[in-house]
């Protein structure tokens, strides 16, 4: 960890000492042992996050313990109950501190507020300390907190809201019926965990399917190696320069990777032809955007609305493109971005019948076509991205780095 991360760890340690050294009424030792065991069992039920790390069901037990125990012992249960699969020591230190402080803060809020407000604010306190401390740590490591929240932790927030009431139910059962009632309730927690894992695996399966489809297409033509990946990298950088939110960047990336998928329906004799195409062959080749949308249509519930980006990426700003001859802002923005990215990738790639242009030549041509073939705003964003010298600027470097 860097210096800022250690500062954050130090702040958490100060809160931890505050809870541990605070003056609170005594609690039954059995309560501490029992809830530490519940947190341990629930923390075995982990769910991988999309980009980095994992979350566990342990937060349900820690939140329940926060309403049973005073802040000092809630901290102990949250910190020591967590199961860590042999992490690096400083990562384990940070994880245990932030989980313990989350539980201690939730307990402090629970015992400080009047009864009607305790449940929602206790849950909110745990969630905020837990999530914000991790996001702050990721910021110290050079990641964008806003982007990480939207792409990684927002889905966790939905699960947290749905599962938090179970924590308060567990606590009430424990007060009324004892520990056995909580252990029986853990069965429902196993079901919730499996459903959460199923959702995560479904997302992973969709991403794997995208890569498989792209690899299937590019395996048919060695001259388009990594074409779709490079187009996606260019498109995402353009979208970022245009200020697109993370969810739109994700959709843009998927659409760019799949923009040529309709070519799987084009015969090799046409797709790999090195001489000029006949009018009939050219008509067949121009059908691939519509064919791609049709092929992907059953997957839209999982991929998102990638269809417009796939269908319209060969439309032109002046209305002379295909398949529908759309013009100007009638062309969906994602398609306008992919059009520029696709053109640059094609210009700077070697083909059997020509050598690729230099990056400078390709940039100049795209600039000349702004307002004719391409959206001027997209071209300006492309210029800004190009001048930052990203790996995709030269294909040889992209193939080496990617």
C-alpha positions as CSV (number, residue, x, y, z in Angstrom):
1,X,0.0,0.0,0.0
2,X,1.1,3.6,-0.6
3,X,1.3,6.4,1.9
4,X,-2.4,7.5,1.4
5,X,-3.6,4.0,2.0
6,X,-1.6,3.8,5.2
7,X,-3.2,7.1,6.3
8,X,-6.6,5.6,5.8
9,X,-5.6,2.5,7.7
10,X,-4.4,4.7,10.5
11,X,-7.7,6.6,10.6
12,X,-9.6,3.2,10.9
13,X,-7.2,2.1,13.6
14,X,-8.0,5.3,15.6
15,X,-11.7,4.5,15.4
16,X,-11.0,0.9,16.4
17,X,-9.2,2.1,19.5
18,X,-12.0,4.4,20.3
19,X,-14.5,1.6,20.3
20,X,-12.2,-0.9,22.1
21,X,-11.4,1.6,24.9
22,X,-14.9,3.0,25.2
23,X,-16.8,2.5,28.4
24,X,-19.8,0.2,27.7
25,X,-21.9,-2.1,29.8
26,X,-20.7,-5.7,30.0
27,X,-22.1,-8.3,27.6
28,X,-22.4,-12.1,27.8
29,X,-19.2,-13.8,26.4
30,X,-21.5,-16.4,24.7
31,X,-23.1,-13.6,22.6
32,X,-19.7,-12.5,21.3
33,X,-18.6,-16.1,20.5
34,X,-21.9,-16.9,18.8
35,X,-22.0,-13.9,16.6
36,X,-18.4,-14.2,15.7
37,X,-19.2,-17.7,14.6
38,X,-22.2,-16.6,12.5
39,X,-20.1,-13.9,10.8
40,X,-17.4,-16.5,10.1
41,X,-19.9,-18.9,8.5
42,X,-21.5,-16.2,6.4
43,X,-18.1,-14.9,5.3
44,X,-17.4,-18.3,3.8
45,X,-20.2,-17.4,1.3
46,X,-18.4,-15.1,-1.0
47,X,-19.4,-13.5,-4.3
48,X,-16.6,-12.2,-6.7
49,X,-16.9,-8.6,-7.8
50,X,-16.7,-7.8,-11.5
51,X,-13.2,-6.2,-11.5
52,X,-11.4,-6.7,-8.2
53,X,-12.0,-8.4,-4.9
54,X,-15.0,-10.1,-3.4
55,X,-17.9,-9.5,-1.1
56,X,-19.3,-12.0,1.4
57,X,-22.6,-12.6,3.2
58,X,-20.7,-11.8,6.4
59,X,-22.1,-8.3,6.5
60,X,-25.6,-9.7,7.4
61,X,-24.2,-11.4,10.5
62,X,-22.1,-8.3,11.4
63,X,-25.1,-6.0,11.0
64,X,-27.2,-8.3,13.2
65,X,-24.4,-8.4,15.8
66,X,-24.4,-4.6,15.8
67,X,-27.9,-4.6,17.2
68,X,-27.1,-7.2,19.9
69,X,-23.6,-6.0,21.1
70,X,-22.2,-2.7,22.2
71,X,-19.7,-1.0,19.8
72,X,-16.6,-2.4,21.3
73,X,-17.7,-6.0,21.0
74,X,-19.4,-5.3,17.6
75,X,-16.0,-4.2,16.4
76,X,-14.4,-7.4,17.7
77,X,-17.0,-9.6,16.0
78,X,-16.8,-7.7,12.7
79,X,-13.0,-7.8,12.6
80,X,-12.3,-11.3,13.9
81,X,-15.3,-13.1,12.5
82,X,-14.3,-12.3,8.9
83,X,-12.7,-15.3,7.0
84,X,-9.7,-14.2,5.0
85,X,-8.3,-16.8,2.5
86,X,-4.6,-16.1,3.2
87,X,-4.3,-12.5,1.9
88,X,-1.2,-10.3,2.2
89,X,-0.9,-9.2,5.8
90,X,-1.5,-5.5,5.2
91,X,-4.6,-6.3,3.1
92,X,-5.9,-8.4,5.9
93,X,-5.2,-5.6,8.4
94,X,-7.1,-3.1,6.3
95,X,-10.0,-5.5,5.7
96,X,-10.4,-6.4,9.3
97,X,-10.2,-2.8,10.5
98,X,-12.8,-1.5,8.0
99,X,-15.2,-4.4,8.7
100,X,-14.7,-4.0,12.5
101,X,-15.2,-0.2,12.3
102,X,-18.2,-0.7,10.1
103,X,-19.8,-2.9,12.7
104,X,-18.8,-0.7,15.6
105,X,-20.2,2.4,13.9
106,X,-23.4,0.6,13.1
107,X,-23.7,-0.4,16.8
108,X,-23.0,3.1,17.9
109,X,-25.7,4.5,15.7
110,X,-28.1,1.8,16.8
111,X,-27.8,2.6,20.5
112,X,-27.7,6.4,19.9
113,X,-30.8,7.0,17.9
114,X,-34.5,6.8,19.0
115,X,-36.3,3.5,18.1
116,X,-38.1,4.5,14.9
117,X,-34.9,5.5,13.2
118,X,-32.6,2.7,14.4
119,X,-33.0,0.1,11.6
120,X,-32.5,2.2,8.5
121,X,-29.7,4.4,9.9
122,X,-27.9,1.4,11.4
123,X,-27.8,-0.3,8.1
124,X,-26.8,2.9,6.3
125,X,-24.0,3.5,8.7
126,X,-22.5,0.1,8.2
127,X,-22.8,0.4,4.4
128,X,-21.3,3.8,4.2
129,X,-18.2,3.0,6.3
130,X,-17.7,-0.3,4.6
131,X,-18.1,1.0,1.0
132,X,-16.6,4.4,1.3
133,X,-13.4,3.2,3.0
134,X,-12.9,0.7,0.1
135,X,-13.6,3.3,-2.5
136,X,-11.2,5.7,-0.8
137,X,-8.5,2.9,-0.8
138,X,-9.1,2.3,-4.5
139,X,-8.7,6.0,-5.1
140,X,-5.3,6.0,-3.4
141,X,-4.3,3.2,-5.8
142,X,-5.1,5.4,-8.8
143,X,-8.6,4.1,-9.6
144,X,-11.6,6.3,-10.3
145,X,-14.0,6.0,-7.3
146,X,-17.1,7.1,-9.3
147,X,-16.4,4.6,-12.0
148,X,-15.7,1.8,-9.6
149,X,-18.9,2.6,-7.7
150,X,-21.0,2.4,-10.9
151,X,-19.2,-0.6,-12.4
152,X,-18.5,-2.6,-9.3
153,X,-20.2,-1.6,-6.1
154,X,-23.6,-0.4,-7.2
155,X,-24.8,-4.0,-7.7
156,X,-23.6,-4.8,-4.2
157,X,-25.7,-1.9,-2.9
158,X,-28.8,-3.5,-4.4
159,X,-28.0,-6.8,-2.7
160,X,-27.3,-5.0,0.5
161,X,-30.6,-3.2,0.6
162,X,-32.4,-6.5,-0.1
163,X,-30.5,-8.6,2.5
164,X,-30.2,-6.0,5.3
165,X,-33.7,-6.7,6.7
166,X,-32.7,-10.3,7.2
167,X,-30.0,-9.0,9.7
168,X,-32.6,-7.3,11.9
169,X,-34.9,-10.4,11.7
170,X,-32.0,-12.6,12.8
171,X,-31.3,-10.3,15.7
172,X,-35.0,-10.3,16.8
173,X,-35.1,-14.1,16.5
174,X,-32.0,-14.4,18.7
175,X,-33.5,-12.2,21.4
176,X,-36.7,-14.1,21.4
177,X,-35.8,-17.7,20.6
178,X,-32.0,-18.0,21.0
179,X,-29.2,-19.1,18.8
180,X,-30.9,-22.1,17.2
181,X,-33.5,-19.9,15.5
182,X,-30.6,-18.0,13.8
183,X,-28.9,-21.2,12.7
184,X,-32.1,-22.4,11.1
185,X,-32.4,-19.0,9.3
186,X,-28.9,-19.5,7.8
187,X,-30.5,-22.0,5.4
188,X,-32.3,-19.1,3.7
189,X,-29.0,-17.2,3.6
190,X,-27.5,-20.1,1.7
191,X,-30.3,-19.8,-0.9
192,X,-29.8,-16.0,-1.2
193,X,-26.0,-16.5,-1.6
194,X,-26.5,-19.0,-4.4
195,X,-28.9,-16.7,-6.2
196,X,-26.4,-13.8,-5.9
197,X,-23.6,-16.1,-7.2
198,X,-25.8,-17.2,-10.1
199,X,-26.3,-13.6,-11.1
200,X,-22.6,-13.0,-11.1
201,X,-21.8,-16.1,-13.1
202,X,-24.4,-15.1,-15.6
203,X,-22.6,-11.8,-16.2
204,X,-19.3,-13.6,-16.5
205,X,-20.9,-16.0,-19.0
206,X,-22.1,-13.1,-21.1
207,X,-18.6,-11.6,-21.2
208,X,-17.1,-15.0,-22.1
209,X,-19.7,-15.3,-24.9
210,X,-18.7,-11.9,-26.3
211,X,-15.1,-13.0,-26.5
212,X,-16.1,-16.3,-28.1
213,X,-18.1,-14.6,-30.8
214,X,-15.4,-12.1,-31.6
215,X,-12.7,-14.9,-31.7
216,X,-15.0,-16.9,-34.0
217,X,-15.2,-14.1,-36.4
218,X,-11.6,-13.1,-36.4
219,X,-10.4,-16.7,-36.7
220,X,-11.8,-16.7,-40.2
221,X,-9.6,-13.8,-41.4
222,X,-6.0,-13.6,-40.2
223,X,-5.8,-10.0,-41.5
224,X,-8.3,-8.8,-39.0
225,X,-6.5,-10.1,-36.0
226,X,-7.6,-8.2,-32.9
227,X,-9.6,-5.8,-35.1
228,X,-12.7,-5.8,-32.8
229,X,-10.7,-5.4,-29.7
230,X,-8.8,-2.5,-31.1
231,X,-11.9,-0.8,-32.3
232,X,-13.4,-1.2,-28.8
233,X,-10.3,0.3,-27.2
234,X,-10.5,3.3,-29.5
235,X,-14.2,3.7,-29.1
236,X,-14.0,3.6,-25.3
237,X,-11.3,6.3,-25.3
238,X,-13.4,8.5,-27.6
239,X,-16.5,8.0,-25.3
240,X,-14.4,8.8,-22.3
241,X,-13.3,12.1,-23.9
242,X,-16.9,12.9,-24.7
243,X,-17.8,12.4,-21.0
244,X,-20.0,9.3,-21.3
245,X,-20.9,7.7,-18.0
246,X,-19.4,4.3,-17.1
247,X,-22.6,2.4,-17.9
248,X,-22.6,3.9,-21.4
249,X,-18.9,3.1,-21.8
250,X,-19.6,-0.5,-21.0
251,X,-22.4,-0.6,-23.6
252,X,-20.1,1.1,-26.1
253,X,-17.3,-1.4,-25.5
254,X,-19.7,-4.4,-26.0
255,X,-21.2,-2.9,-29.2
256,X,-17.7,-2.1,-30.6
257,X,-16.5,-5.6,-29.9
258,X,-19.5,-7.1,-31.7
259,X,-19.9,-4.5,-34.4
260,X,-18.8,-6.9,-37.2
261,X,-20.4,-10.1,-35.9
262,X,-22.8,-10.2,-38.8
263,X,-19.8,-11.1,-41.0
264,X,-20.1,-14.7,-39.7
265,X,-22.9,-15.1,-42.2
266,X,-20.7,-13.9,-45.2
267,X,-19.1,-16.7,-47.2
268,X,-15.3,-17.0,-47.1
269,X,-15.2,-16.5,-50.8
270,X,-16.5,-13.0,-50.3
271,X,-15.2,-12.1,-46.8
272,X,-11.6,-13.1,-47.7
273,X,-11.5,-11.9,-51.3
274,X,-8.4,-9.9,-52.1
275,X,-9.7,-8.3,-55.3
276,X,-12.6,-5.9,-55.9
277,X,-16.0,-7.2,-55.0
278,X,-18.7,-7.5,-57.6
279,X,-22.0,-5.6,-57.1
280,X,-23.7,-8.7,-55.8
281,X,-20.8,-9.4,-53.4
282,X,-20.8,-5.9,-52.3
283,X,-24.5,-6.0,-51.6
284,X,-24.0,-9.1,-49.5
285,X,-21.1,-7.5,-47.6
286,X,-23.2,-4.5,-46.8
287,X,-25.8,-6.7,-45.2
288,X,-23.6,-7.6,-42.2
289,X,-24.7,-4.7,-39.9
290,X,-28.3,-5.8,-40.1
291,X,-27.3,-9.5,-39.9
292,X,-25.3,-8.7,-36.8
293,X,-28.3,-7.1,-35.1
294,X,-30.5,-10.0,-36.0
295,X,-27.9,-12.5,-34.6
296,X,-27.5,-10.6,-31.4
297,X,-31.2,-9.8,-30.8
298,X,-31.9,-12.8,-28.5
299,X,-29.0,-11.7,-26.3
300,X,-30.1,-8.1,-25.8
301,X,-31.5,-8.9,-22.3
302,X,-28.0,-9.8,-21.3
303,X,-25.8,-7.6,-23.5
304,X,-27.9,-4.4,-23.2
305,X,-29.0,-2.4,-26.2
306,X,-25.9,-3.0,-28.4
307,X,-28.2,-3.2,-31.5
308,X,-28.0,0.4,-32.6
309,X,-24.2,0.5,-32.4
310,X,-24.0,-2.7,-34.4
311,X,-26.7,-1.9,-37.0
312,X,-25.7,1.7,-37.8
313,X,-21.9,1.8,-37.5
314,X,-21.6,2.2,-41.3
315,X,-24.0,5.1,-41.6
316,X,-22.4,8.5,-42.6
317,X,-23.0,12.0,-41.2
318,X,-24.0,13.1,-44.7
319,X,-26.6,10.4,-45.1
320,X,-24.8,8.4,-47.8
321,X,-24.1,5.3,-45.6
322,X,-25.9,2.1,-45.1
323,X,-28.1,0.2,-44.3
324,X,-30.7,3.0,-43.9
325,X,-29.0,6.2,-45.1
326,X,-29.5,7.9,-41.7
327,X,-27.8,11.3,-41.4
328,X,-26.5,13.6,-38.6
329,X,-27.9,13.1,-35.2
330,X,-30.4,10.6,-36.4
331,X,-27.5,8.1,-36.2
332,X,-27.2,6.8,-32.6
333,X,-24.2,8.3,-30.8
334,X,-22.6,4.9,-30.1
335,X,-22.7,4.1,-33.8
336,X,-21.1,7.5,-34.7
337,X,-18.3,6.7,-32.2
338,X,-17.8,3.2,-33.5
339,X,-17.7,4.5,-37.1
340,X,-14.7,6.7,-36.4
341,X,-12.9,3.9,-34.4
342,X,-13.6,1.3,-37.1
343,X,-12.3,3.6,-39.8
344,X,-9.1,4.4,-38.0
345,X,-8.5,0.7,-37.2
346,X,-9.1,-0.2,-40.9
347,X,-6.9,2.6,-42.2
348,X,-3.9,1.7,-40.1
349,X,-4.1,-2.1,-40.6
350,X,-2.4,-4.0,-43.4
351,X,-4.5,-5.8,-45.9
352,X,-3.5,-8.3,-48.7
353,X,-4.2,-5.6,-51.3
354,X,-2.6,-2.6,-49.6
355,X,-0.4,-1.4,-46.8
356,X,-1.9,0.4,-43.8
357,X,-1.6,4.1,-43.5
358,X,0.6,5.7,-40.8
359,X,-1.3,7.0,-37.7
360,X,-0.7,10.5,-38.8
361,X,-2.1,9.9,-42.3
362,X,-5.1,8.2,-40.8
363,X,-5.7,11.0,-38.4
364,X,-5.5,13.6,-41.2
365,X,-8.0,11.6,-43.3
366,X,-10.5,11.4,-40.5
367,X,-10.1,15.1,-39.8
368,X,-10.8,15.8,-43.5
369,X,-14.0,13.7,-43.3
370,X,-15.4,15.4,-40.2
371,X,-18.8,16.8,-41.1
372,X,-19.0,14.6,-44.2
373,X,-18.6,11.0,-43.1
374,X,-18.1,11.5,-39.4
375,X,-19.6,13.6,-36.6
376,X,-17.4,16.6,-35.9
377,X,-17.8,16.2,-32.1
378,X,-16.7,12.6,-32.3
379,X,-13.7,13.5,-34.4
380,X,-12.6,16.2,-32.0
381,X,-12.9,13.7,-29.1
382,X,-10.9,11.2,-31.2
383,X,-8.2,13.8,-31.8
384,X,-7.8,14.4,-28.1
385,X,-7.6,10.7,-27.4
386,X,-5.1,10.2,-30.2
387,X,-2.8,12.9,-29.0
388,X,-2.4,11.1,-25.6
389,X,-0.6,8.4,-27.5
390,X,-2.6,5.4,-26.3
391,X,-1.5,1.8,-27.2
392,X,-4.1,1.6,-30.0
393,X,-2.5,4.5,-31.9
394,X,-0.1,2.0,-33.6
395,X,-1.4,-1.4,-34.2
396,X,2.0,-3.1,-33.7
397,X,2.1,-1.6,-30.2
398,X,-1.5,-2.5,-29.4
399,X,-0.9,-6.1,-30.4
400,X,2.1,-6.2,-28.1
401,X,0.5,-4.5,-25.1
402,X,-3.0,-5.8,-25.3
